[in-house]
Amino acid sequence: MLLRGAQIVIECLLEQGVRDVFGYPGGAVLGIYEALHEYAGRIRHTLMTHEQHAAHAADGYARASGKTGVCLATSGPGATNLLTGLSAAYMDSSPVVAITGNVAKAQIGTDSFQEIDIYGVSMPVTKHNFIVGDIRELADTIRQAFFIAASGRPGPVLVDIPQDIAAAKAEFSPKAPKAPVRRLLADALDFAGAAFLIEESQRPLLLLGGGAAHSGAEAAATALAQKLGAPIIQTLMATGCCDASPQFAGLAGVYGTPGANALLEQCDLLIAVGTRFSDRTIPRPKALARRAKVLHIDIDPAEINKNLSADLALMGDAREILEHLLPLCPAKASGLSFSPKTQASGLGGQGLTPEFLLQTLSALAGSEQIYTTEVGQHQIWAAKHLEISGHQRFLTSGGLGAMGFGLGAAIGAARASGRRIVNISGDGSFLMNMAELSTAAYYNLPIIEVVLDNRSLGMVRQLQKNAHLHFSQVDFSRGVDYPALARAFGIPGFAAKTRHEAEQALAQALALGGPALIACQIAKNQLA
């Protein structure tokens, strides 16, 4: 059938199973938005207030659903505004397809209004990108974008479409979606070597990263840990993966628990699954390398020996690798002793602390609750003190650490799941994305925004304190009436300064069934 390029875009999205798109219109995508109107009822567009948050929403949608998220923006500043969100998806291996409009082909390179070389600008922060130069290549380019985004190590792909390509006509023939590929690259010899390393070890330890969470490897990881009698520790990006397992020993890294970090120093074999060994997880890699052998399991060959040298690597999907490895390993008892997760400090006394607030929230919200977070101290508190049961129930920006991620991601997750989402925010992050409350209100999305208000840029303040520096430009006492601001956006707002007020506000907000905000005042001197 003969279709305009813009119609071909929508047909390809439907062909890939896409039912939700997050975006913001502009001149270079007028044709695509006209096509969205023509296909109303078959594909749902969520109008955001900023393109960055459209990318975060597509990311949150992908993380909550396991499907590829889609965002849409116009040329120039619309396209560049996507870059922070695409960078966050790239660092955290989240499958997103971004579609941008551009000026007509004849105008490219003339510094036309709202022209930018988004192909070149986005190259460092996308898995792949395309600029469509021929209407006959448009459909297959979009199909290839989805295939690349979801294959191997997932990531964002950008497709840039000039205005005249969107307006031109071409024959379109539907095709079945091409299934993403996750190849098992490790061979029998690799597995035999891995089994030998495990058999020879006395104190094996499992470290799970975001790759383990992405692949749904929690059951296989728990089974292996139980067979070896070994503890499991997790990075921030694996939060929720094995928290409920009796083998779970805590969060690793700079902001991890002392017990988990002690295990890193005591083990003689580190079985690292789907982690890139960032500086937040392994701050002193040389010390670890002297004490332990490393078995690194990852789908991306580029991560092997990048930050930490491996004695042996198994390349492939984390779940598949662990399932292949499990029957080859002998049952044994690790020499590492560890304690189960203990009750957090900060629960005593009368003041409203992050620990009390988050554990109360967990008790009221239930074990199936999906959380998103912004970035800062509240993010670390959330990972440590919320009860998370499942790897798709804690959505956070780990690699890029993008303040402003959480509320957009919550909108995407709400669209993906149809369920209530709780976003944990600090006052600094909230002021970066508060306009998206209007999106939650307009679409009546069940998003609870919990603002931990310490009148400070808390994480930067903590870093300054740890470095024995002066507190410089971190006082955030802006005098904002957060509940009044929420009401201005059309949603209920609550304030809490005491434990009793927090319990009441949480219970009321969770019972509403729609959007709400709770501003919880905590002390400035709380440390993550």
N, C-alpha and C positions, 0 to 999 in steps of 0.2 A: 504494500500500500504506500501511496505517496504522502509523506508527512513533512512538516517543517522540522528544522533541527531541534527547536524547543520541544516539540511534541515527541521527537525521538528520545530526547533526554528523559521525559516522564515515562515513556513506554519502557525504556531500559531499566529505570528504577523499579517499576512494577514487575518487570521480568525478573529482577533480582530479589523480589520479595519485600521491597521497601514500602512501608506504609506511613512512615513519619519522616519529615524533613524539617530542619531547624534553620531559620535564615532571616535575612533582612534585605528588602528590595532596593533597587537602584537602577539608573539608566541603562547600564550594560546588560541587565538581566530582565528587562521588561518583557521580552519575548518568552522567557522561561516562566515568569510569573503569570503571563497570559495563559500559557499551557496548564499551569497549576489550576487556574480557574476553570479551564475546560474539563479538567480531570477531577474536579471537586467531588468528594464522596468516595474516590478510589485511593487517594493519597492525602494525608493530613499535613498541613504546614503549620508550624508553631512560630509565630512572629515574636522574635526576641527584641530587646532594646539595644543590643550591641552585638556585632559580629563575633567578638571574642567569646561571648557567652553562648553564641550559636554553636561554635566549635566545641566548647566544653559540654554543651547539651548533647551533641552528637556523640561525644566521647562517653558521657554518662550513660547514654542509651546503649552504646556498644557494650560497656562493662556490665550493665544490669541484665542485658538480654543475651549476650554472646553472639549477637549479630553485628553487621557493619552499620555504623551510624552515618548519617548524611547531613551535611551543612551546605548552605547556599549563600553566596555573597556577590555583590557587584564588583566592578573593577576598582583599581586605585586603592583608596583608603578602606573600602569594604573588604577587599582581598587582603590587604596587609593587616587589618584588624583580626583576621582569622589566625594569624601566625602564632600568637602565644598559645592559643588552644590547640593548634596542630602540633606545636612543639611539645606540649604536655602529653598529647596522644603518642607522639613519636618516642619520647623518653620512657613512657610506660607501656609501650607495645599494644596500643589500642587500635582496632581496625576502624578507620574513618575514611569516607570519601568526601572530599570538599569539591564543590563545583563553583567556579567563579566565572563571571562574565568578563569580557575585555572589549576594548574598542575594535572597530572593524579592522580587518587585516591590512587594508591600505593605509590606515592611520597608525599602525604599530611602528614605533620608532620616531614619531613626529612630535612627541611630548603633547599629545592630545589631552583634552580634559579628562581627568581621572584615569590616565594611562599609567600603568606600572608594569615592569617586567616581573610579574608574579611567578612565572616559570623559574626565572633565575633566583629571585629572592627566596622562594620556598624550598629550593633544592636541598639546603642543609638540614631542614626540619621535616622532610617527608621521606617516606620509603621510596616513592617514585612520583614523578609528575609528568603531565602531558599538556601540550598546547595543540588544539585541534586545528589543522590547516585545511582540511578537506571534508566537506559534509558527508562524503561517502565513507569516511573513517570514523565518524562520530559514534555510532552504535558500538562498534567493536572496541573503541577506546574506552568507553564507559564500562563495558563488560570486563575488559582487561584490568581496569582500575579496581573493580570489586575483587577480582581474582587475586591480584597482588596484595591488596589490603589484608585479606584473610589468610593467605598462604604463608607457610613457614612461620617466622616470627611476625606477628601482625603489626600493622602500622598504618599511618595515614597516607593517602594518595590524593593528589590534587589534579583536577581536570579543568583547564582554562579554555573557555569557548568564546571566540570573537563574536561580536554582534551579528555580523553578516552570515556566519555559519549557523547561528541560531535561527536566522530568518530564512535561509535557503531551504530548498526542498530536495528530498531524496527518497528513494524506495527503502522501505523498512520491512524486514522479515524477522519475526520473533525467533528467538533461540532459547533453548533451555539453559539455565545458569550452569556455569562450569564450577564443579566442586573444588574448593580450595585444597591445596596439597600440603600435607605435613609429613615429609618423608622421614623414615627411620634410617639414619645414615650409619649408625653403629653396626658392626658386623659381629659374627660369633667370636672372633678373636678378641675384640674389644670387651665383650661381655665376660669372657673367660678371665681376662685380666682384671676386670672390675671385681668379679667374684673372689679372685685370689687376694686382692687388696683387702677386701672385707674380711675374708677368712683369717688373714694374718693380723688384723688389727685387734687391739685389746680394748680400745676406748672409742668406738665409732660414734659419730654425731651427725645428725641430719640438719642441714640448713636449707630452708625453703624460701624461695624468692617469688617474684611476680610471675615468672614463667610457670612455676608449679600451680599457682592459682589460675592462670589463664587456661591451662590445659585440663583443669579439673583433676589434678593428681592427688588430692587429699587422701582418698581411700587407699591408693597404692602406697603413698608415703607412710601412712599410719600402719599399714600391714607390714611394711619393711622394718619400720622402727620397732614394732612389737616383736618381730622375728629375731631382731638383733638385740633386743632389750635396750635399745638406744633412745636417748632423748631427741626431741625435735625442737629446734628454735626457728624463728621466722624473721624475715625482714618486714619493714613497714608494708611493702606491697603484697605480702602474703597474709596479712592480717585476716583472720577468719578462716584460714585454710584448715588448720588443725587445732584451733583453740580448745575444742571440746575433747580432744584426744587425751587419754591418761599419760601419753608420752610427751605432751607439750610442756616445755620448760621456759617459755617466755620470748620476749622481743629482743632481738640482737641489735648491736650497734651503738652508736654514740648516745642515742636516747633510749637504749634498751635497758633491760633489767640486769642488775648485778649478777644474778644467777646464770642467766643465759650467756652473758659475756665471759663469765668464769669458765663455762663449758668450752667455749672457743679456745681458751688458753690451755685447757686440760686434755682435749681430745688428741688421739694419735692418728685418726682418719676423719677428715671432714668430707662428708658426702653432700655436696652443694648442688641443689636442684633449681635450675631456672633463675639464677641470680648472677648479676654482673659484678659483684664484689665492689660496690661503690664505696667511696670514702666514708659514708655514713654507716655502712655495715661493717666494714673491716678497716678501721682507722689506722691500724699498724700491721700491714700485710706481711712485712718481713718477719715480725715476731711470730706470727701464726705459721709461716712457711717453715721456720726452723723446728717447730714442735710437732707438726702434723703433715701427713701426706694428704693430698687433695684429689678427690674424684669429682670432676666437674661435669654435670649433666646439663646440656643446654641445646636449644634448637638453632642457635645462631653461631656459626663457626667464628665470627668476628669477636665473640666474647671470650673465647678460649685463649688463655694466657695473656689477656689484655691488661687486667689489673692485678691478677694473682696467677702465678704459674701453677699448672695442674700436673700431677704425676700421671694422670690418665683422664681422658675426656671421652664421654659418650654423647654423641650428637644426635639429636632427634627430639620429638615431642616428649615432654617430661613424663606424662602419664604412661605413654607407650614404653618408654625406656624402663621405668620402674616396674611395670608389669612384666616385662621380659626378664628383668634382673632378679625379681623376687624368688622364683623357684630355683635359681642358681646359688642362692646364698644359704649358708648354714645357719641353723638356729644357734644362738649364743646369748650370753649375758654380758652386756657392755660393762666395763669397769667404771663408767661414769655414774656417779650418784647425783640425783637431782630431786628437787622438791616440786610438787604440783603448785599451780598458781595460788599465791597466798592473797589474803585480803590486803587491800592497799592501805597505806598510811593516809592520813587526812580525813578519816572517817570519824575520829573522835572530836570532842569539843563542840562548839556551837556555831562557828562561822560557816558560811557557805563556801565550800571548797570545790575544785573541779572533780575530785574523786567522789565526793558525796553526790554531786549533781549528776555525774555520768552514770554512777551505779544505780541511782534512783531512777534515772531515765531508762536504763536497761530493764529494771524490774517492772516498770510500768508499760514499756513498749513491747516487751516480749522478745523471744529468741529469734523470731522470723523477721524482725525489723531490718530494713535497709537504711544504711547511713551513708551520707557523703560528708566530706570535710573540706574546709578551706586549708590554708597552710600557716603553720605557726605552732605555738605551744599547745593550743587547743587540739591540734591534729595529733600530737604525741600523746596527750592525755586521753584522747578518744581511743587510740590504738591500745593503750594500756588498760583502760578501765571500763570500756564498754564490753558487754558480753556479745561477741560476734559468732554466729554459727553459720558459716558458709562463705566461700570466697567471693561471691557476687553480692555480698551484703555490706562491704566496706569499700567505698569508692573514694580514692584520694589521689592527689598529685604528688607522687613520690620522687620521680627523677628530676623534673623541672622545678618542682616546688612552687607552683603558680598560685599566688594569692589571687582570690577571685574565682577559683575553679569550682567551688562546691555548690553554689546556688544554681549555676547553669547546669552542672552535672545532675543536680537533683531534679531539675525540670526534665532532662532527658531520661533519667531513671524512672520518673513518675509516668512519663509517656510509655516507656518500654514495659513496665510492670503493671501499671494500673493500680499500684499500691501506694500507701503512705511512705514518704521519704522524710527522714530527719537530717537536716544539714547542721553540722557543728561548726560554728564560726567564731572568730575573734572580732573585736570591734574594728580593728584595722582592715581585715579582709572584707567585712560587711560593707564598709564605706566604699569599697571598690566595685561592688556589684549590686548594691541595694535596689537599683532601678528594676532589676529582674523580679522583685516582689510584685511589680505591676503585672508581669507575665503570669506569675503563679495565681494572682488574684483574678485576672481576666479569664483564664481558662479554668479557674476553680480547681487547681491542682492541690492534692493533699500533701503539702510540703510544710513541715514545721521547722522554722529557722530558730536555732538556739544560739544566742549571742553571748559568749563569755566575755563580759565587759570588765577589763582590768584597767581601763583608761590609759593604755600603754601599748606600744608595739612590743609585745611581751618577749618574743623570741630574740629580737635584736637587742633588747634590754638585757636579756639573760646572757647573750654572747658578749656584750660589753662588760657585764659583771664578771664573767669567767676570765676575760682577758685583762681584768684590772684596769679598765678604761672608765672615763667619765660617762655618765648617762647623757648621751647627746642626741637630741631630736627624736626621742622615743616617747615623750610625754604626749599622750593622746587624749587629754582631758578637754574634749571639745564641747561638753555639755549637751550632747545629743539626747533628746527624749525619744528613745528607740520605739517604745510602744505607740507614741503619737505619730511617729514617722510611718510605722506599719499601718496605722489606721488611715493615714493620708493616702496610702496605696490601696486601701479598701480591704484590709485584712485585720483580724483581731490582734491586739498587742497586749502583752503581759510583762510585768516587771517583778523581779525577785531579788531581794537583798538578804533574806534569811532562808534557812532550810525549810521552814514551814511554808513560806511563800513560794519557794521553788517547787515543792511537792504539789501544792495546789495548782500552780500555773501549768506544770507539766501535765497533770491529770486533766485539766480543763482543755488545754490545747490538743492533746491526743484524742480527746473525745469528740472534737468538732467535726472531723471528717473532711475538712477543707484546709486552706492555708492559715498559718498563724505564726506569730513571732513571740519569743520569750527572751527578754534581756535579763541576764543574770550577773549581778555585780559581784566580782571576786577581787581578792587583794592583789596589788601590783607585784608583791614579792614572791608569788607562787612560781616554782620552777618546774620545768618539764623533765 
